[in-house]
Amino acid sequence: MRKTLLAAVLVVVMLLGSVAFADAAIKIGVTMPTATHGFMGGANWWAKKAIEDWQKKDPNLEFLFVTADNVTKQAADIEDLIVKGVDALVVFPFDASVTSAVEKAYEKGIYVVVLDRGVSKPVYDVYLSNDDEGYARTGMEWICKELGYKGNIVLIEGIPTPINTVRVETMKQVAAKYPDIKILDSQPGHWNQQKALEVMENYLQKYPKIDAVYTADDDMLKGALQAYKESGRKDISIFLGGACAKDIVKRIMDGDPLVRANVTYPPDVCATAVSLGVLGVQGKTFEGFYQKKLPVRIVLAAELVTKENAADYYHPDSVF
């Protein structure tokens, strides 16, 4: 009798254990830079939105979301997420020097998704990025066409980084195709509204005739627009930023004569990265994707946004 009872208890314990194992949450760590400017605010908003959406779909998913205002803090956060036993790690690097911390997670078998700024070696399962070359080429081609392939353009760059280098070189390559298009100057605005305002003020003092301004970033675009408005000048016909900040998209929708287009560099890439972490750690792929694993590298398209399609890119609830 005792043996029968013991056997029954063991069976119950095993069954309960199997149920508990089946219901064990899948832990996904998400680490982002702190939102110190508009784009990063939007990036964080979209990451959190994806987390909320997935939690509604699957209560078996547990997310650990952290932000860092420097690379040392982010590396420490990644170490902490490893200790907490995450099954997947989604990383928007503060900069590439966080690579060694990401590598520790990857070598431990944690499913790793890296996006945007990237890491210095392939220590990830998926790398997701926006198309910096396509982004700059699409914007510059639009400007040249709008100017009738003739005019003076000034550029306001971002922070000196590989991403910025690709963008600026692409802009110059496009302009070089058209003999009557001239790039007067190119100075860094550090993806910062105030810094871009200062650069634009300098351009306005230095150059008596400017036809277009390309900032390739909507935070800097706002600074450039403010400087132009305060100057009282009327010669510039085009201001083009990028990344589709909601207030800039609204300007396009409303028919602003100076801001007639934008190019996607979507902060919702972070939402897609979270989804890739969810799918990848479970061994799933896209619907209709015949390979058994997700692609190792994914580059999102750069799309031109004009009044005709701007409503499709307007997200009034976003913080960016």
ZAMARGU-4260 file (C-alpha; in steps of 0.2 Angstrom, whole numbers, plus 5000, padded with zeros to 4 digits):
<rodrens>
0) 5000/5000/5000 | 5014/5012/5005 | 5023/5008/4988 | 5007/5011/4978 | 5004/5028/4987
5) 5023/5033/4985 | 5021/5029/4966 | 5006/5039/4965 | 5014/5054/4974 | 5029/5053/4962
10) 5018/5053/4947 | 5008/5068/4953 | 5025/5077/4957 | 5031/5073/4940 | 5015/5079/4932
15) 5015/5095/4941 | 5034/5098/4937 | 5030/5095/4919 | 5016/5108/4919 | 5027/5120/4928
20) 5041/5118/4916 | 5028/5120/4901 | 5022/5136/4909 | 5039/5143/4913 | 5040/5161/4906
25) 5052/5165/4892 | 5063/5179/4898 | 5068/5192/4885 | 5079/5206/4890 | 5078/5223/4881
30) 5092/5236/4883 | 5091/5253/4875 | 5100/5270/4876 | 5091/5283/4887 | 5080/5294/4878
35) 5090/5310/4877 | 5083/5316/4860 | 5068/5314/4850 | 5072/5299/4839 | 5078/5289/4854
40) 5062/5294/4863 | 5052/5287/4849 | 5063/5271/4849 | 5060/5268/4867 | 5041/5271/4865
45) 5041/5258/4851 | 5051/5245/4860 | 5038/5247/4875 | 5024/5246/4863 | 5030/5230/4856
50) 5032/5223/4873 | 5014/5227/4878 | 5008/5220/4862 | 5017/5203/4864 | 5012/5202/4883
55) 4994/5203/4877 | 4996/5190/4864 | 5006/5178/4875 | 5006/5179/4894 | 5021/5166/4894
60) 5033/5180/4889 | 5042/5190/4902 | 5051/5206/4897 | 5065/5215/4907 | 5067/5232/4900
65) 5082/5243/4904 | 5090/5259/4898 | 5107/5267/4900 | 5114/5284/4898 | 5132/5278/4894
70) 5140/5262/4888 | 5147/5257/4905 | 5130/5257/4912 | 5123/5247/4897 | 5137/5234/4898
75) 5133/5232/4917 | 5114/5230/4912 | 5118/5216/4900 | 5129/5207/4913 | 5114/5209/4925
80) 5102/5202/4912 | 5113/5187/4910 | 5113/5184/4928 | 5094/5185/4928 | 5093/5171/4916
85) 5086/5179/4900 | 5083/5168/4886 | 5084/5181/4873 | 5093/5198/4873 | 5088/5213/4862
90) 5102/5226/4861 | 5101/5244/4854 | 5120/5248/4858 | 5125/5264/4865 | 5140/5262/4854
95) 5150/5248/4848 | 5161/5247/4863 | 5147/5237/4872 | 5152/5222/4860 | 5161/5212/4874
100) 5146/5212/4885 | 5135/5206/4870 | 5147/5193/4866 | 5146/5186/4884 | 5127/5184/4881
105) 5130/5176/4864 | 5143/5163/4870 | 5131/5158/4884 | 5118/5153/4871 | 5106/5167/4874
110) 5097/5172/4858 | 5104/5189/4853 | 5096/5203/4842 | 5107/5218/4839 | 5100/5234/4830
115) 5105/5250/4822 | 5122/5256/4829 | 5128/5238/4829 | 5143/5229/4837 | 5161/5227/4831
120) 5160/5208/4828 | 5146/5196/4823 | 5141/5191/4841 | 5122/5190/4837 | 5109/5179/4829
125) 5100/5193/4820 | 5107/5211/4816 | 5093/5223/4811 | 5097/5240/4804 | 5089/5254/4794
130) 5096/5258/4777 | 5108/5272/4779 | 5114/5273/4761 | 5096/5271/4754 | 5090/5284/4767
135) 5102/5297/4761 | 5101/5293/4743 | 5082/5294/4743 | 5082/5311/4752 | 5095/5319/4741
140) 5087/5313/4724 | 5071/5320/4730 | 5079/5337/4734 | 5088/5338/4717 | 5072/5334/4708
145) 5062/5347/4717 | 5075/5360/4713 | 5075/5355/4695 | 5093/5349/4696 | 5099/5366/4699
150) 5103/5375/4716 | 5114/5377/4732 | 5112/5365/4746 | 5119/5365/4763 | 5120/5349/4774
155) 5119/5347/4793 | 5127/5331/4798 | 5124/5320/4814 | 5138/5314/4826 | 5154/5309/4817
160) 5151/5290/4816 | 5151/5276/4803 | 5132/5279/4800 | 5135/5297/4797 | 5149/5295/4786
165) 5139/5283/4775 | 5125/5296/4774 | 5136/5311/4770 | 5146/5302/4757 | 5130/5296/4748
170) 5123/5313/4748 | 5138/5320/4740 | 5139/5306/4727 | 5121/5310/4722 | 5124/5328/4721
175) 5139/5325/4710 | 5128/5317/4696 | 5121/5334/4693 | 5133/5348/4687 | 5121/5362/4692
180) 5119/5356/4710 | 5131/5363/4722 | 5134/5357/4741 | 5140/5373/4749 | 5144/5366/4766
185) 5142/5352/4778 | 5144/5353/4796 | 5140/5342/4811 | 5124/5346/4821 | 5126/5331/4832
190) 5107/5325/4829 | 5103/5340/4841 | 5091/5353/4839 | 5100/5367/4847 | 5117/5363/4839
195) 5108/5362/4822 | 5101/5379/4825 | 5118/5386/4828 | 5125/5378/4812 | 5111/5385/4802
200) 5113/5403/4809 | 5131/5402/4803 | 5126/5396/4786 | 5113/5410/4785 | 5127/5423/4789
205) 5140/5414/4777 | 5129/5411/4761 | 5118/5424/4753 | 5109/5411/4742 | 5103/5394/4749
210) 5090/5384/4740 | 5089/5369/4751 | 5094/5362/4768 | 5096/5343/4771 | 5098/5338/4789
215) 5093/5320/4787 | 5086/5320/4805 | 5070/5328/4811 | 5077/5335/4827 | 5090/5345/4818
220) 5077/5350/4805 | 5068/5359/4819 | 5083/5369/4824 | 5087/5373/4806 | 5069/5379/4803
225) 5069/5390/4819 | 5085/5398/4813 | 5078/5402/4796 | 5062/5409/4803 | 5071/5420/4815
230) 5082/5426/4801 | 5068/5434/4790 | 5076/5427/4774 | 5065/5420/4760 | 5077/5412/4748
235) 5076/5393/4754 | 5062/5383/4747 | 5066/5365/4754 | 5070/5359/4771 | 5072/5340/4772
240) 5075/5330/4788 | 5072/5312/4791 | 5064/5298/4803 | 5046/5304/4802 | 5044/5314/4818
245) 5025/5315/4820 | 5025/5334/4820 | 5035/5334/4804 | 5024/5322/4796 | 5009/5333/4801
250) 5017/5348/4793 | 5018/5337/4777 | 5000/5332/4778 | 4995/5350/4781 | 5004/5356/4765
255) 5019/5366/4773 | 5027/5374/4758 | 5045/5372/4766 | 5043/5354/4773 | 5035/5344/4759
260) 5043/5327/4761 | 5053/5316/4773 | 5062/5299/4773 | 5059/5284/4784 | 5072/5280/4797
265) 5059/5272/4808 | 5061/5271/4827 | 5048/5257/4826 | 5063/5247/4821 | 5065/5244/4839
270) 5047/5236/4840 | 5053/5224/4825 | 5068/5220/4835 | 5058/5214/4850 | 5047/5204/4839
275) 5063/5196/4831 | 5069/5191/4849 | 5052/5183/4853 | 5051/5173/4836 | 5069/5168/4836
280) 5071/5162/4854 | 5055/5151/4850 | 5063/5144/4834 | 5049/5153/4824 | 5051/5162/4807
285) 5040/5174/4797 | 5024/5168/4789 | 5029/5162/4772 | 5047/5162/4775 | 5053/5144/4770
290) 5070/5144/4779 | 5070/5137/4796 | 5079/5151/4804 | 5077/5170/4804 | 5089/5179/4792
295) 5106/5184/4801 | 5105/5202/4794 | 5090/5212/4790 | 5090/5230/4782 | 5074/5240/4782
300) 5069/5250/4767 | 5070/5269/4766 | 5054/5275/4760 | 5050/5293/4754 | 5035/5301/4763
305) 5025/5315/4754 | 5008/5323/4756 | 5001/5308/4746 | 5006/5295/4758 | 5010/5304/4774
310) 4994/5299/4784 | 5001/5281/4783 | 5016/5287/4793 | 5008/5298/4806 | 5007/5290/4823
315) 5000/5304/4835 | 5002/5293/4850 | 5021/5291/4848 | 5032/5302/4859 | 5042/5306/4843
</rodrens>
